[in-house]
């Protein structure tokens, strides 16, 4: 598939994420099987899948609200804590509402 047909959310993923998705598909969506392949526990694989889902959701939101998407991306990538992210997003949205 030519690169211009690859969805933007997929282009933003890292190689490790793409490998995880591939392994997940090859395991028919079995988190237990993926956990065995990686040699980790089921909860570890579940957490990785949840973070991957968050990254995809954040990438889809970035066009509508780039600032909010950036804050969420920082939180998902553990660059800032979740409470700080929520505070920044709430303050940003409140200031936008006040300007209207």
VMD Tcl script that builds the backbone (N, CA, C; Angstrom):
set m [mol new atoms 300]
animate dup $m
set s [atomselect $m all]
$s set {name element resname resid chain x y z} {
  {N N UNK 1 A 0.849 -1.165 0.000}
  {CA C UNK 1 A 0.000 0.000 0.000}
  {C C UNK 1 A 0.899 1.234 0.000}
  {N N UNK 2 A 0.668 2.149 -0.918}
  {CA C UNK 2 A 1.468 3.377 -0.935}
  {C C UNK 2 A 1.278 4.176 0.356}
  {N N UNK 3 A 2.327 4.857 0.772}
  {CA C UNK 3 A 2.313 5.582 2.048}
  {C C UNK 3 A 1.202 6.619 2.121}
  {N N UNK 4 A 0.806 7.208 0.995}
  {CA C UNK 4 A -0.241 8.231 1.047}
  {C C UNK 4 A -1.610 7.649 1.402}
  {N N UNK 5 A -1.757 6.335 1.350}
  {CA C UNK 5 A -3.031 5.701 1.707}
  {C C UNK 5 A -3.052 5.205 3.155}
  {N N UNK 6 A -1.929 5.288 3.833}
  {CA C UNK 6 A -1.871 4.873 5.231}
  {C C UNK 6 A -2.517 5.977 6.070}
  {N N UNK 7 A -3.489 5.637 6.917}
  {CA C UNK 7 A -4.162 6.656 7.727}
  {C C UNK 7 A -3.167 7.421 8.600}
  {N N UNK 8 A -3.482 8.678 8.845}
  {CA C UNK 8 A -2.592 9.540 9.631}
  {C C UNK 8 A -2.322 8.969 11.026}
  {N N UNK 9 A -3.359 8.409 11.665}
  {CA C UNK 9 A -3.168 7.858 13.017}
  {C C UNK 9 A -2.153 6.724 13.003}
  {N N UNK 10 A -2.101 5.983 11.905}
  {CA C UNK 10 A -1.170 4.860 11.815}
  {C C UNK 10 A 0.257 5.359 11.541}
  {N N UNK 11 A 0.377 6.440 10.797}
  {CA C UNK 11 A 1.683 7.011 10.492}
  {C C UNK 11 A 2.372 7.532 11.742}
  {N N UNK 12 A 1.588 7.912 12.744}
  {CA C UNK 12 A 2.141 8.471 13.974}
  {C C UNK 12 A 2.604 7.411 14.975}
  {N N UNK 13 A 2.310 6.140 14.709}
  {CA C UNK 13 A 2.701 5.074 15.629}
  {C C UNK 13 A 4.173 4.730 15.461}
  {N N UNK 14 A 4.762 4.253 16.538}
  {CA C UNK 14 A 6.156 3.816 16.508}
  {C C UNK 14 A 6.219 2.385 15.991}
  {N N UNK 15 A 7.400 1.963 15.586}
  {CA C UNK 15 A 7.603 0.609 15.061}
  {C C UNK 15 A 7.158 -0.455 16.055}
  {N N UNK 16 A 7.437 -0.235 17.343}
  {CA C UNK 16 A 7.036 -1.192 18.385}
  {C C UNK 16 A 5.520 -1.334 18.440}
  {N N UNK 17 A 4.819 -0.209 18.274}
  {CA C UNK 17 A 3.359 -0.244 18.285}
  {C C UNK 17 A 2.824 -1.037 17.099}
  {N N UNK 18 A 3.410 -0.821 15.933}
  {CA C UNK 18 A 2.978 -1.550 14.739}
  {C C UNK 18 A 3.253 -3.052 14.878}
  {N N UNK 19 A 4.399 -3.394 15.464}
  {CA C UNK 19 A 4.714 -4.802 15.706}
  {C C UNK 19 A 3.717 -5.415 16.678}
  {N N UNK 20 A 3.344 -4.655 17.701}
  {CA C UNK 20 A 2.356 -5.132 18.671}
  {C C UNK 20 A 1.016 -5.387 17.984}
  {N N UNK 21 A 0.588 -4.444 17.151}
  {CA C UNK 21 A -0.673 -4.606 16.419}
  {C C UNK 21 A -0.621 -5.850 15.540}
  {N N UNK 22 A 0.495 -6.033 14.854}
  {CA C UNK 22 A 0.668 -7.215 13.988}
  {C C UNK 22 A 0.547 -8.495 14.811}
  {N N UNK 23 A 1.256 -8.556 15.933}
  {CA C UNK 23 A 1.206 -9.747 16.784}
  {C C UNK 23 A -0.190 -9.971 17.349}
  {N N UNK 24 A -0.865 -8.902 17.696}
  {CA C UNK 24 A -2.226 -8.983 18.210}
  {C C UNK 24 A -3.161 -9.587 17.157}
  {N N UNK 25 A -3.026 -9.131 15.933}
  {CA C UNK 25 A -3.861 -9.656 14.842}
  {C C UNK 25 A -3.537 -11.122 14.574}
  {N N UNK 26 A -2.242 -11.435 14.523}
  {CA C UNK 26 A -1.841 -12.823 14.266}
  {C C UNK 26 A -2.302 -13.763 15.383}
  {N N UNK 27 A -2.489 -13.233 16.575}
  {CA C UNK 27 A -2.977 -14.029 17.708}
  {C C UNK 27 A -4.501 -14.010 17.772}
  {N N UNK 28 A -5.134 -13.542 16.709}
  {CA C UNK 28 A -6.599 -13.454 16.633}
  {C C UNK 28 A -7.192 -12.644 17.783}
  {N N UNK 29 A -6.443 -11.647 18.240}
  {CA C UNK 29 A -6.946 -10.786 19.302}
  {C C UNK 29 A -6.835 -11.379 20.694}
  {N N UNK 30 A -6.116 -12.468 20.828}
  {CA C UNK 30 A -5.968 -13.099 22.141}
  {C C UNK 30 A -4.852 -12.428 22.935}
  {N N UNK 31 A -5.242 -11.688 23.960}
  {CA C UNK 31 A -4.245 -11.024 24.796}
  {C C UNK 31 A -3.391 -12.045 25.542}
  {N N UNK 32 A -3.988 -13.162 25.882}
  {CA C UNK 32 A -3.250 -14.224 26.569}
  {C C UNK 32 A -2.115 -14.742 25.672}
  {N N UNK 33 A -2.421 -14.948 24.409}
  {CA C UNK 33 A -1.419 -15.425 23.462}
  {C C UNK 33 A -0.322 -14.375 23.249}
  {N N UNK 34 A -0.714 -13.124 23.157}
  {CA C UNK 34 A 0.259 -12.050 22.987}
  {C C UNK 34 A 1.160 -11.962 24.220}
  {N N UNK 35 A 0.582 -12.109 25.397}
  {CA C UNK 35 A 1.366 -12.083 26.641}
  {C C UNK 35 A 2.406 -13.194 26.640}
  {N N UNK 36 A 2.010 -14.376 26.187}
  {CA C UNK 36 A 2.955 -15.493 26.116}
  {C C UNK 36 A 4.076 -15.199 25.124}
  {N N UNK 37 A 3.727 -14.615 23.985}
  {CA C UNK 37 A 4.725 -14.295 22.964}
  {C C UNK 37 A 5.762 -13.304 23.490}
  {N N UNK 38 A 5.296 -12.291 24.227}
  {CA C UNK 38 A 6.203 -11.278 24.762}
  {C C UNK 38 A 6.841 -11.704 26.089}
  {N N UNK 39 A 6.336 -12.758 26.690}
  {CA C UNK 39 A 6.873 -13.217 27.971}
  {C C UNK 39 A 6.532 -12.294 29.128}
  {N N UNK 40 A 5.308 -11.731 29.069}
  {CA C UNK 40 A 4.847 -10.829 30.125}
  {C C UNK 40 A 3.475 -11.301 30.603}
  {N N UNK 41 A 2.949 -10.622 31.604}
  {CA C UNK 41 A 1.642 -11.003 32.135}
  {C C UNK 41 A 0.510 -10.418 31.289}
  {N N UNK 42 A -0.662 -11.007 31.449}
  {CA C UNK 42 A -1.859 -10.517 30.757}
  {C C UNK 42 A -2.129 -9.045 31.082}
  {N N UNK 43 A -2.080 -8.630 32.379}
  {CA C UNK 43 A -2.331 -7.216 32.680}
  {C C UNK 43 A -1.338 -6.262 31.992}
  {N N UNK 44 A -0.106 -6.691 31.799}
  {CA C UNK 44 A 0.886 -5.867 31.117}
  {C C UNK 44 A 0.490 -5.649 29.658}
  {N N UNK 45 A 0.035 -6.714 29.013}
  {CA C UNK 45 A -0.404 -6.609 27.617}
  {C C UNK 45 A -1.673 -5.760 27.538}
  {N N UNK 46 A -2.576 -5.937 28.481}
  {CA C UNK 46 A -3.814 -5.149 28.498}
  {C C UNK 46 A -3.500 -3.661 28.625}
  {N N UNK 47 A -2.548 -3.329 29.507}
  {CA C UNK 47 A -2.138 -1.938 29.692}
  {C C UNK 47 A -1.535 -1.380 28.402}
  {N N UNK 48 A -0.706 -2.162 27.742}
  {CA C UNK 48 A -0.104 -1.707 26.476}
  {C C UNK 48 A -1.176 -1.465 25.418}
  {N N UNK 49 A -2.149 -2.361 25.337}
  {CA C UNK 49 A -3.243 -2.192 24.382}
  {C C UNK 49 A -4.055 -0.936 24.716}
  {N N UNK 50 A -4.339 -0.725 25.991}
  {CA C UNK 50 A -5.088 0.470 26.403}
  {C C UNK 50 A -4.340 1.748 26.032}
  {N N UNK 51 A -3.027 1.770 26.233}
  {CA C UNK 51 A -2.231 2.954 25.878}
  {C C UNK 51 A -2.198 3.159 24.366}
  {N N UNK 52 A -2.140 2.087 23.624}
  {CA C UNK 52 A -2.169 2.173 22.166}
  {C C UNK 52 A -3.506 2.744 21.687}
  {N N UNK 53 A -4.582 2.286 22.294}
  {CA C UNK 53 A -5.915 2.817 21.970}
  {C C UNK 53 A -5.961 4.311 22.275}
  {N N UNK 54 A -5.400 4.719 23.412}
  {CA C UNK 54 A -5.371 6.142 23.778}
  {C C UNK 54 A -4.580 6.947 22.750}
  {N N UNK 55 A -3.434 6.414 22.313}
  {CA C UNK 55 A -2.629 7.125 21.313}
  {C C UNK 55 A -3.403 7.322 20.017}
  {N N UNK 56 A -4.112 6.293 19.603}
  {CA C UNK 56 A -4.899 6.392 18.370}
  {C C UNK 56 A -6.009 7.425 18.537}
  {N N UNK 57 A -6.695 7.398 19.667}
  {CA C UNK 57 A -7.756 8.382 19.928}
  {C C UNK 57 A -7.205 9.804 19.950}
  {N N UNK 58 A -6.060 9.996 20.582}
  {CA C UNK 58 A -5.446 11.317 20.654}
  {C C UNK 58 A -5.075 11.808 19.265}
  {N N UNK 59 A -4.546 10.931 18.451}
  {CA C UNK 59 A -4.142 11.344 17.111}
  {C C UNK 59 A -5.349 11.767 16.276}
  {N N UNK 60 A -6.493 11.148 16.503}
  {CA C UNK 60 A -7.703 11.515 15.764}
  {C C UNK 60 A -8.267 12.857 16.245}
  {N N UNK 61 A -8.009 13.223 17.484}
  {CA C UNK 61 A -8.504 14.477 18.051}
  {C C UNK 61 A -7.615 15.666 17.692}
  {N N UNK 62 A -6.398 15.415 17.260}
  {CA C UNK 62 A -5.430 16.492 17.102}
  {C C UNK 62 A -5.853 17.561 16.106}
  {N N UNK 63 A -6.605 17.205 15.093}
  {CA C UNK 63 A -7.032 18.206 14.113}
  {C C UNK 63 A -8.040 19.176 14.725}
  {N N UNK 64 A -8.945 18.676 15.538}
  {CA C UNK 64 A -9.989 19.512 16.120}
  {C C UNK 64 A -9.434 20.441 17.199}
  {N N UNK 65 A -8.637 19.930 18.105}
  {CA C UNK 65 A -8.072 20.712 19.202}
  {C C UNK 65 A -6.607 20.325 19.392}
  {N N UNK 66 A -5.714 20.950 18.629}
  {CA C UNK 66 A -4.298 20.567 18.693}
  {C C UNK 66 A -3.678 20.687 20.089}
  {N N UNK 67 A -4.044 21.725 20.846}
  {CA C UNK 67 A -3.482 21.905 22.188}
  {C C UNK 67 A -3.907 20.773 23.114}
  {N N UNK 68 A -5.194 20.453 23.086}
  {CA C UNK 68 A -5.718 19.373 23.929}
  {C C UNK 68 A -5.073 18.048 23.530}
  {N N UNK 69 A -4.930 17.826 22.234}
  {CA C UNK 69 A -4.301 16.584 21.758}
  {C C UNK 69 A -2.856 16.486 22.242}
  {N N UNK 70 A -2.140 17.604 22.226}
  {CA C UNK 70 A -0.754 17.609 22.702}
  {C C UNK 70 A -0.692 17.249 24.181}
  {N N UNK 71 A -1.558 17.838 24.984}
  {CA C UNK 71 A -1.572 17.551 26.425}
  {C C UNK 71 A -1.896 16.070 26.659}
  {N N UNK 72 A -2.882 15.559 25.934}
  {CA C UNK 72 A -3.245 14.148 26.093}
  {C C UNK 72 A -2.096 13.240 25.668}
  {N N UNK 73 A -1.418 13.617 24.591}
  {CA C UNK 73 A -0.283 12.812 24.113}
  {C C UNK 73 A 0.825 12.792 25.154}
  {N N UNK 74 A 1.092 13.932 25.784}
  {CA C UNK 74 A 2.100 13.981 26.842}
  {C C UNK 74 A 1.715 13.078 28.012}
  {N N UNK 75 A 0.431 13.064 28.360}
  {CA C UNK 75 A -0.031 12.215 29.465}
  {C C UNK 75 A 0.056 10.733 29.096}
  {N N UNK 76 A -0.362 10.397 27.881}
  {CA C UNK 76 A -0.311 8.997 27.441}
  {C C UNK 76 A 1.122 8.497 27.414}
  {N N UNK 77 A 2.041 9.361 26.995}
  {CA C UNK 77 A 3.455 8.984 26.932}
  {C C UNK 77 A 4.174 9.189 28.264}
  {N N UNK 78 A 3.397 9.489 29.311}
  {CA C UNK 78 A 3.886 9.644 30.679}
  {C C UNK 78 A 4.945 10.732 30.823}
  {N N UNK 79 A 4.816 11.800 30.035}
  {CA C UNK 79 A 5.701 12.959 30.158}
  {C C UNK 79 A 5.165 13.912 31.221}
  {N N UNK 80 A 3.833 13.894 31.405}
  {CA C UNK 80 A 3.199 14.631 32.498}
  {C C UNK 80 A 2.177 13.692 33.144}
  {N N UNK 81 A 1.840 13.975 34.400}
  {CA C UNK 81 A 0.885 13.093 35.076}
  {C C UNK 81 A -0.545 13.430 34.650}
  {N N UNK 82 A -1.437 12.499 34.871}
  {CA C UNK 82 A -2.826 12.611 34.437}
  {C C UNK 82 A -3.539 13.796 35.094}
  {N N UNK 83 A -3.297 14.034 36.371}
  {CA C UNK 83 A -3.942 15.163 37.060}
  {C C UNK 83 A -3.531 16.497 36.445}
  {N N UNK 84 A -2.250 16.632 36.108}
  {CA C UNK 84 A -1.768 17.863 35.471}
  {C C UNK 84 A -2.411 18.036 34.106}
  {N N UNK 85 A -2.505 16.951 33.350}
  {CA C UNK 85 A -3.131 17.011 32.024}
  {C C UNK 85 A -4.578 17.476 32.131}
  {N N UNK 86 A -5.312 16.897 33.071}
  {CA C UNK 86 A -6.713 17.292 33.254}
  {C C UNK 86 A -6.837 18.762 33.622}
  {N N UNK 87 A -5.961 19.215 34.512}
  {CA C UNK 87 A -5.972 20.618 34.929}
  {C C UNK 87 A -5.710 21.546 33.741}
  {N N UNK 88 A -4.693 21.236 32.944}
  {CA C UNK 88 A -4.360 22.070 31.789}
  {C C UNK 88 A -5.493 22.104 30.767}
  {N N UNK 89 A -6.083 20.956 30.512}
  {CA C UNK 89 A -7.183 20.885 29.539}
  {C C UNK 89 A -8.397 21.661 30.042}
  {N N UNK 90 A -8.733 21.502 31.311}
  {CA C UNK 90 A -9.875 22.230 31.880}
  {C C UNK 90 A -9.650 23.741 31.824}
  {N N UNK 91 A -8.452 24.183 32.194}
  {CA C UNK 91 A -8.141 25.616 32.159}
  {C C UNK 91 A -8.202 26.141 30.731}
  {N N UNK 92 A -7.677 25.390 29.793}
  {CA C UNK 92 A -7.705 25.788 28.386}
  {C C UNK 92 A -9.146 25.928 27.895}
  {N N UNK 93 A -9.955 24.935 28.183}
  {CA C UNK 93 A -11.351 24.970 27.729}
  {C C UNK 93 A -12.135 26.082 28.416}
  {N N UNK 94 A -11.879 26.317 29.701}
  {CA C UNK 94 A -12.543 27.411 30.410}
  {C C UNK 94 A -12.170 28.758 29.801}
  {N N UNK 95 A -10.901 28.934 29.473}
  {CA C UNK 95 A -10.484 30.214 28.882}
  {C C UNK 95 A -11.089 30.396 27.493}
  {N N UNK 96 A -11.249 29.325 26.741}
  {CA C UNK 96 A -11.905 29.419 25.433}
  {C C UNK 96 A -13.365 29.806 25.591}
  {N N UNK 97 A -14.036 29.226 26.586}
  {CA C UNK 97 A -15.455 29.527 26.826}
  {C C UNK 97 A -15.642 30.963 27.279}
  {N N UNK 98 A -14.704 31.477 28.067}
  {CA C UNK 98 A -14.792 32.862 28.539}
  {C C UNK 98 A -14.615 33.858 27.399}
  {N N UNK 99 A -13.852 33.474 26.386}
  {CA C UNK 99 A -13.602 34.352 25.250}
  {C C UNK 99 A -14.803 34.469 24.326}
  {N N UNK 100 A -15.734 33.549 24.423}
  {CA C UNK 100 A -16.911 33.550 23.545}
  {C C UNK 100 A -17.935 34.552 23.967}
}
mol reanalyze $m
mol bondsrecalc $m
mol representation Tube
mol addrep $m
